[in-house]
Amino acid sequence: MRGLDYSTGPPSGAAVRAAGYGFVLRYVSTPGNPKNITAREFADMVNNGVAVALVFETTANRALSGYAGGQADARSAADQAAAVGMPGSRPIYFAVDFDAQPGQFGAIDDYLRGAASVLGAARVGVYGSFSVVGHCLDVGTARYAWQTAAWSGGRADLRAHLFQRLGTVHVGGIACDVNDSNASDFGQWPCEEEDDMFTDEDRELLRDVREQLAGYPGRQVGVFPGWETITFGEEPRQLTAVDMLREVHRQEQAALSLDGRPAGDVDNALGHLLSLRAELRHARAEISALTAAVAALAANENLTVAQITDIVQQAVSDHVQLTAVPEDTDLDDPDDLDDPEAAGDPAGEAAGAEGEEPQGAPAAG
């Protein structure tokens, strides 16, 4: 289902519905701010079959105000939500409307914990970039997540309840951002009660797959039983699949760099290179196994097998760039290494450049 968010207007509920949108995400903030939703707008949307969810934002970086700031904002948000007619059981999103860096995540966590002390942890949501929503879901400071495409580098956290696209549309003469809902319950009202087919075990499995693929700061290794700890070389090391691919690539490049070495080292380097290629095949098998594990969850989720597989493969490509090896290369045959194509990109040029981050971000409302 698609929906809108906007900070001016508002468009009428009839116009929103006629344009094919099923929900709106609306502001509560400083009392009296003209961008805030009113009781009249809330009733108009609901009466026209348009669901409403709420986000709190005063300034873009208000989420850095810590625990006390979160408490104060949650009290204001709860009062305003009740005043317009939102049931007290529904969550409220809190906006992190800037390119927050890992060093700022602690302050954001404290802010959301402050909000949870007022609303209850189950009613706290967060709006922000891929990194922000992923972190908050990982550490449990938010139960609901609304990800914006801004500052996300083309990545999407499949656990997010909502995803805000780049660009705007006009509905009823009002400029609006377009959003996609990825869950039956994303904090809206009215909300049809449905059985949650995504079990706690499924969620834990997805989290562990993400850890194994790319890790995250402070990650725990092997939270979900069943994943084999990856080791590399003679010294056991706890590596994610992407860690292992990076290490294979680093050592392969070191083996190929023979400048200034005695002639006798070439044979040793070649043997080491062949060993690394074997490790690379093992890493590819790990990726295939992880992809299959995620695909198996498709039966219990709205995403298709192909979509989930693409997400996992994108997670790998976002975190590591490997020297290309043709599929028909015999990695156990030293003669194949004489083929320039088998050695990867002889010019050392990357296959493509990362896209630039957007210069501006849509507002959270």
N, C-alpha and C positions, 0 to 999 in steps of 0.2 A: 504494500500500500504506500502511496506517496502522500506527502503533506507539505505544508508551508510554514516558514517562520518569517516575521516581518516586524519592523519597529515603527512604522508609520501607518496611517489609515484609521481604522482597519477596513479591509474589504468586507462585504456582507457575507453571512453564512451561505446564502443562496448562490452568490457569485463563486465562492470557493467550491461548493458542491458541483455547480454547473461546469466548472473548469476541470472536474475529474479528480479533485483532491479529497482525501478522507479525514485529514486531521490538520490542526494548526498547533504550533509550539509558540507560546506567548510569554511575555515578560511579566514578572513582578520585580520591583526594585525599590528605589527610594520612593516613599509614598508621595503621590501627586505628580510623579513623572508622567508626561503625556504618552510615553511608549507603553505604559502598563496596561494590562487587560482590565476591562471593567466588567461589572456584573451583567450589564446589558449585552456586551459583546459575547461573554461566556454563554448566556442563555440563547442568543441568536445562533451561535455555532451549533450548540447541542440540539436545538429545535430543528435545525436544518440537516441533521445527520452528520455533523462534522465534530469529531472528537477533539478534546483540548488537553494538552500537557503544558506544564509550566517550567520556566527557567528563571533563576534569579541572577541578575547582573546589574551592578551599579557602574563600576569602572572595569576596564579590561583586566587589570592585574589585582583586583580586590581579593582574589584567592590567596594572595601572599600575606594577608593580614593575620594569619595564624588562628589559634584555637578560639580566642575571644572574639575575633572577627567573624568566624563561622557561627558561633553562638548567636551573636547579634543579628546576623543576616538571616539565620534560620527562623528566629522569632518573628522578624519582619515578614519573611516569606510566608510563614504559616498563617499569620494574621491576614495578610492580603489574599491568600488562597481561599481561606474560609469566607472572606467578605464577598468574593465573586461567585461563590457557590461550589468550589472544588471540595469533594469529600476529604476528610482528614486522613484517610488511609492512603491517599495517592502520593507518590513521590514527587520531589522537586529537584530539578537539575540546578547545579551551581556552575557558573561559567568560568572557564580558564581561557579567556579570549585573547591569547597572545602566544608567541612561540616559546613556551616554557622549556627550560633546560633541566637536565637531571639534578643539578645542584639546587634547584628551587622546588623539587618534588617534596622535600620534607615539610616545607612551609605549607604547601598545598594539602598534604596529608593532615597536618594539624588543623587547617581550616575545615576540612571535611569532617574530621573527628569532632570538632566543635559543633558543626551542624547536626551531626548524628546524636550528640548529647541532648539536643532539643527535639529533633524529629524522630529519633530512632534510626539505627543503622539501615534498616530495610527501606527507608524512605529517602535515602540520599543518592542522588545521581550526579554525574559530572559531565560537562561539555568541554571538549578540547581536542587537541591533535591526537594522532595515532599513539605517540609516546605517552602522552598524558593519560588517556583513557586506559591504555594497556597497563601502565604502572598502577593506576588506582584500582583496577580490577584485580591485578596480581596481589596487591597487598591488602585488599579488602576495605579500602576507605570509601569506595562507591559500590553500590549494588546495581545501579543503572548507568549506562554509558551512551553518550551522544557524541559521535566522532565527527569532526569537520574534515573536509578534504584539505583545508589550509594547513600548511606546515607539516603535512603528512607524507610528502614525497611519493605520492601514488600508492601508498600502502593502506590497507584497511584491516582493522581488527575484527575478525568474524564474530567475536563475542559482543560487539557493540549493539545496543538495541536500536539505535538510529544512526543514519549516516547523512551528513549535510553535503550536498554537491557544491561545486564552484559555479558561479554564474547566477543570474536572476531571471525571473519571469514576471510578467505583470498580470495581476488578477484584480478585476474591478478597479483598474487604474493604479494599483499599489504595487511597488516593486517588492518581490518576495524571493527568498531562498527556497530551493526545493530540497526535500529530505525523503529518504527511503526508510521505512520501518523494517527491521529484521527480526522482530519478535511480535507475538500476538499481544503481549502486554509490555508496553514501553513507557508506562506511567500515565496513560491517557484516561480521560473520562468523557463519555461512558466507556467501560471496558467489559467486553464479553469474557466471562470466566471460561477458560479452557484448561484441559489437563496439560500439564507441562511434560511433553514427551522427551525433553532434554534433561536427563537425570543428572544428579550430582556426580555420579561416576563418569558420565560423559563429559561434564565440564572439567573434571579433574584430569581426564585423559587429554582433552584439548590443551589444557594448560601445560601438561607434561610434554606433549608433542611440540608445543611452541618452545619450551625450554630446551628440548633436545635439538631442535633445529637451530635456534639462534640465541638462546639464553636470555637473561636480563639481569641487571645489577642486583646482587644479593640473592640470586636464585638458589633454590635447594635442588640437589641432584637426586634423581630417582624417587620423587615424591610418590609417583604412581607405580605400584609394583608391576614388573614385567619387562621394563626396558633394561637391556643389558648395558652396563657401564662401558663406555668406549675407552679402550686403551690404545696407546700409540707408541711404537718402538719398544725399547727394552724397559723403559720406566713407565709404570702405570700412571696414567693421568686421567682426570675426569674431564672429558671434552664433550661438547655438543657436536652434532653432526657437522655444523658449519665450522666450529673450531677445528675439527679434524681436516676438513677440506682446505682450510686456510694453511694448516700446518703442512699438509701434503704439498700444496703449491709452493710454500716458502722453501721447503727442503728440495723440491724438484728444481726450483730456480737456482738454489745454491749449488746443486750437483751439476747443472748445465754451465755454470760460470767457472771455466777452467783456465782463465787467463793467469799466467804466472805460476802454474802448477808444474811439478816435474812430470815428465812423460808417463812415468809409472802410475801416476794418480788417475790417469784417464780410465784405465780398466776398473779401478775401484769406484770411480765416480759413476761409470756405466752400470756396475752392479747395484750401487745404491739407488740409481735412478729406476732400475727395473723393480727394486723392492718398493719404492715409493709408488710406482704405477700399480702394484698389487694392492697397496694400502688405499689407493684411489678407487679401485674397483670395489673394495670393501665398503668404502664410504658411500659410493653410489648405491650399493645394496642397502645400506642403512637408510638412505633417503627414500628408496623405493618402498621399504618396509613402513616407514613413517607415513608416506603418502597413502599406502594401502590402509593403514590404521585409521587415518582421518576419513578416507572415502567410506569406510564401513559405517561411519556415523551418519551418513547421508539419509539413511532410512528413518532416522528420528529427527530430522531437521528440514527446514524449508529449502536449503541449498541443494543443488544437484551434485552428483558425484564429480562431474567435470568441473563445476565451480570450486568445490573444496580442493580438488586436486590442483587446480590452477593457483589457488591461494597458497598451498604448501610449496609448490614449485617457485612461486614468486618470492616467498619468504627466503628460499635458498638463494635465488639470484640477486636479491636485494643486499645480501650480506657477504657474498664472496664472488670474485671473478676468477675463473680458472683458465689456465691455458687450454685451448680447444684441442681435443683429441678425436680424430675421425672415428666413427663407430666401427669401421672395418679394420682398424689398426690392431695388430697382434701385439699386446703389451708385453708378452713374454719373449718376443723375437727381437733381438738387438738390431737386426737388419732394418726393421721397420722404423727404427729411430733415425735412420739416415734420411728418411723422407721428410722434407721440410714441413709438410702438412702435419706429420705425426708429432712434430716438436712444438706445435701450437702456432702462435702468431710470430713469424720470424722478425717482423718489424717492431714487435713489442707494443703494438698499438691496441688500445682497448676496443672491444667490439662496439661500444657505444658510450655516449656520455650521459650521465645522470641528468634528468630534467631539472630545470631551475625551480626553486620554491616559488610559490605565488608571492607577488609583491604586496598584496593586501589580502585580508581575510574577510569573509562574510561575517556580519554581526551574528551574535548568537540568537538574535531575535528578529 
